[in-house]
Amino acid sequence: MRLLLDTCAILWWFADAPELSPATAQLIEEEPEVFLSPASLWEIGIKQASGTLFGPDDLLERIRDSEFTELPVRHDHVIIASRLPRLHSDPFDRLLVAQAMREKLTIITDDGKIGEYEVETQQT
């Protein structure tokens, strides 16, 4: 199973937070193909800059430099995201859904709205 971590899953992974179940943490640890989208880093950066997300000043760099694989945002992803039904209003999550659809990835998320799309999800 190839995985794409949503923004909350990334934050919980790096914080070793209890919101990420032991089973999901083990899945992430053992899966050789775990991807991160630049959209998630952008969302984290926006939230840090606005003061709604606290963490180390180098959080973005820590995430970027992690063992996970960057999943570039491509034109196909943006086209798919722009044509998705409006089940979810968050543009970052819509882009993750599009990336997962196009690349056949399972999204690790706690967001039930993401599961309303035709995409594989795994609850955190």
PAMIVO-359580 format. One record per residue (C-alpha): residue in three letters; residue number from 1; x, y, z negated. Coordinates in Angstrom, 2 decimals, always signed. Layout:
% residues N
(bado 'ALA' NUM (X Y Z))
...
% end
This chain:
% residues 124
(bado 'MET' 1 (+0.00 +0.00 +0.00))
(bado 'ARG' 2 (+1.52 +3.32 +1.08))
(bado 'LEU' 3 (+0.72 +6.10 -1.39))
(bado 'LEU' 4 (+0.16 +9.86 -1.25))
(bado 'LEU' 5 (+0.11 +11.59 -4.63))
(bado 'ASP' 6 (-2.36 +14.42 -5.07))
(bado 'THR' 7 (-1.31 +17.50 -7.02))
(bado 'CYS' 8 (-2.62 +16.34 -10.41))
(bado 'ALA' 9 (-0.97 +12.94 -10.00))
(bado 'ILE' 10 (+2.35 +14.65 -9.24))
(bado 'LEU' 11 (+2.09 +16.87 -12.30))
(bado 'TRP' 12 (+1.08 +13.98 -14.55))
(bado 'TRP' 13 (+3.91 +11.83 -13.18))
(bado 'PHE' 14 (+6.55 +14.46 -13.92))
(bado 'ALA' 15 (+5.05 +15.23 -17.34))
(bado 'ASP' 16 (+4.69 +11.53 -18.23))
(bado 'ALA' 17 (+1.12 +12.49 -19.13))
(bado 'PRO' 18 (-1.45 +10.05 -20.50))
(bado 'GLU' 19 (-3.92 +11.01 -17.76))
(bado 'LEU' 20 (-1.88 +8.77 -15.45))
(bado 'SER' 21 (-2.83 +5.23 -16.45))
(bado 'PRO' 22 (-0.04 +2.71 -17.10))
(bado 'ALA' 23 (-1.31 +0.61 -14.18))
(bado 'THR' 24 (-1.16 +3.55 -11.78))
(bado 'ALA' 25 (+2.26 +4.61 -13.06))
(bado 'GLN' 26 (+3.50 +1.07 -12.45))
(bado 'LEU' 27 (+2.00 +1.10 -8.95))
(bado 'ILE' 28 (+3.85 +4.34 -8.18))
(bado 'GLU' 29 (+7.10 +2.97 -9.62))
(bado 'GLU' 30 (+6.91 -0.27 -7.65))
(bado 'GLU' 31 (+5.62 +1.02 -4.32))
(bado 'PRO' 32 (+8.53 +1.66 -1.92))
(bado 'GLU' 33 (+6.54 +4.20 +0.13))
(bado 'VAL' 34 (+5.30 +7.08 -2.02))
(bado 'PHE' 35 (+4.75 +10.40 -0.26))
(bado 'LEU' 36 (+4.34 +13.99 -1.39))
(bado 'SER' 37 (+2.84 +16.71 +0.76))
(bado 'PRO' 38 (+4.33 +20.20 +0.90))
(bado 'ALA' 39 (+0.72 +21.33 +0.41))
(bado 'SER' 40 (+0.89 +20.06 -3.17))
(bado 'LEU' 41 (+4.11 +21.94 -3.86))
(bado 'TRP' 42 (+2.56 +25.07 -2.40))
(bado 'GLU' 43 (-0.49 +24.64 -4.63))
(bado 'ILE' 44 (+1.72 +24.16 -7.70))
(bado 'GLY' 45 (+3.76 +27.25 -6.77))
(bado 'ILE' 46 (+0.64 +29.37 -6.35))
(bado 'LYS' 47 (-0.71 +28.22 -9.73))
(bado 'GLN' 48 (+2.60 +28.89 -11.46))
(bado 'ALA' 49 (+2.84 +32.35 -9.91))
(bado 'SER' 50 (-0.71 +33.20 -10.99))
(bado 'GLY' 51 (-0.08 +32.02 -14.54))
(bado 'THR' 52 (-2.63 +29.20 -14.45))
(bado 'LEU' 53 (-0.01 +26.43 -14.53))
(bado 'PHE' 54 (+2.86 +26.34 -16.96))
(bado 'GLY' 55 (+6.00 +24.27 -16.68))
(bado 'PRO' 56 (+9.71 +24.58 -16.19))
(bado 'ASP' 57 (+10.89 +27.33 -13.86))
(bado 'ASP' 58 (+12.52 +24.70 -11.64))
(bado 'LEU' 59 (+9.46 +22.42 -11.42))
(bado 'LEU' 60 (+9.15 +22.83 -7.65))
(bado 'GLU' 61 (+12.79 +21.92 -7.16))
(bado 'ARG' 62 (+12.47 +18.90 -9.46))
(bado 'ILE' 63 (+9.53 +17.65 -7.44))
(bado 'ARG' 64 (+11.25 +18.36 -4.12))
(bado 'ASP' 65 (+14.39 +16.54 -5.24))
(bado 'SER' 66 (+12.53 +13.49 -6.57))
(bado 'GLU' 67 (+12.74 +9.99 -5.17))
(bado 'PHE' 68 (+9.45 +10.46 -3.31))
(bado 'THR' 69 (+9.31 +11.02 +0.45))
(bado 'GLU' 70 (+8.21 +14.33 +1.90))
(bado 'LEU' 71 (+5.24 +14.01 +4.23))
(bado 'PRO' 72 (+5.51 +16.97 +6.61))
(bado 'VAL' 73 (+2.35 +18.84 +7.53))
(bado 'ARG' 74 (+1.80 +18.32 +11.23))
(bado 'HIS' 75 (-0.56 +19.86 +13.75))
(bado 'ASP' 76 (-2.65 +16.65 +13.79))
(bado 'HIS' 77 (-3.13 +16.94 +10.03))
(bado 'VAL' 78 (-4.37 +20.51 +10.29))
(bado 'ILE' 79 (-6.74 +19.68 +13.14))
(bado 'ILE' 80 (-8.23 +16.77 +11.20))
(bado 'ALA' 81 (-8.54 +18.88 +8.03))
(bado 'SER' 82 (-10.30 +21.67 +9.89))
(bado 'ARG' 83 (-12.88 +19.21 +11.25))
(bado 'LEU' 84 (-13.64 +17.34 +8.04))
(bado 'PRO' 85 (-17.18 +17.60 +6.69))
(bado 'ARG' 86 (-17.41 +20.17 +3.89))
(bado 'LEU' 87 (-17.59 +17.62 +1.09))
(bado 'HIS' 88 (-14.69 +19.30 -0.69))
(bado 'SER' 89 (-14.01 +23.03 -0.77))
(bado 'ASP' 90 (-10.34 +22.91 -1.86))
(bado 'PRO' 91 (-8.16 +23.43 +1.25))
(bado 'PHE' 92 (-5.16 +21.69 -0.35))
(bado 'ASP' 93 (-7.19 +18.55 -1.06))
(bado 'ARG' 94 (-8.74 +18.64 +2.40))
(bado 'LEU' 95 (-5.25 +18.69 +3.90))
(bado 'LEU' 96 (-4.21 +15.73 +1.73))
(bado 'VAL' 97 (-7.28 +13.83 +2.92))
(bado 'ALA' 98 (-6.38 +14.57 +6.54))
(bado 'GLN' 99 (-2.78 +13.47 +6.01))
(bado 'ALA' 100 (-3.92 +10.25 +4.34))
(bado 'MET' 101 (-6.37 +9.54 +7.16))
(bado 'ARG' 102 (-3.85 +10.15 +9.91))
(bado 'GLU' 103 (-0.96 +8.31 +8.24))
(bado 'LYS' 104 (-3.10 +5.52 +6.71))
(bado 'LEU' 105 (-2.15 +6.30 +3.12))
(bado 'THR' 106 (-3.92 +5.69 -0.18))
(bado 'ILE' 107 (-4.35 +8.86 -2.24))
(bado 'ILE' 108 (-3.62 +8.63 -5.96))
(bado 'THR' 109 (-6.18 +11.02 -7.46))
(bado 'ASP' 110 (-8.71 +11.61 -10.19))
(bado 'ASP' 111 (-10.81 +13.82 -7.89))
(bado 'GLY' 112 (-14.08 +12.05 -7.05))
(bado 'LYS' 113 (-14.76 +14.43 -4.16))
(bado 'ILE' 114 (-11.76 +13.04 -2.28))
(bado 'GLY' 115 (-13.32 +9.58 -2.47))
(bado 'GLU' 116 (-16.36 +10.86 -0.57))
(bado 'TYR' 117 (-14.24 +10.94 +2.60))
(bado 'GLU' 118 (-13.34 +7.87 +4.62))
(bado 'VAL' 119 (-9.97 +7.51 +2.98))
(bado 'GLU' 120 (-8.52 +4.98 +0.55))
(bado 'THR' 121 (-8.11 +6.22 -3.01))
(bado 'GLN' 122 (-6.68 +4.86 -6.22))
(bado 'GLN' 123 (-7.84 +6.43 -9.48))
(bado 'THR' 124 (-5.20 +7.84 -11.77))
% end
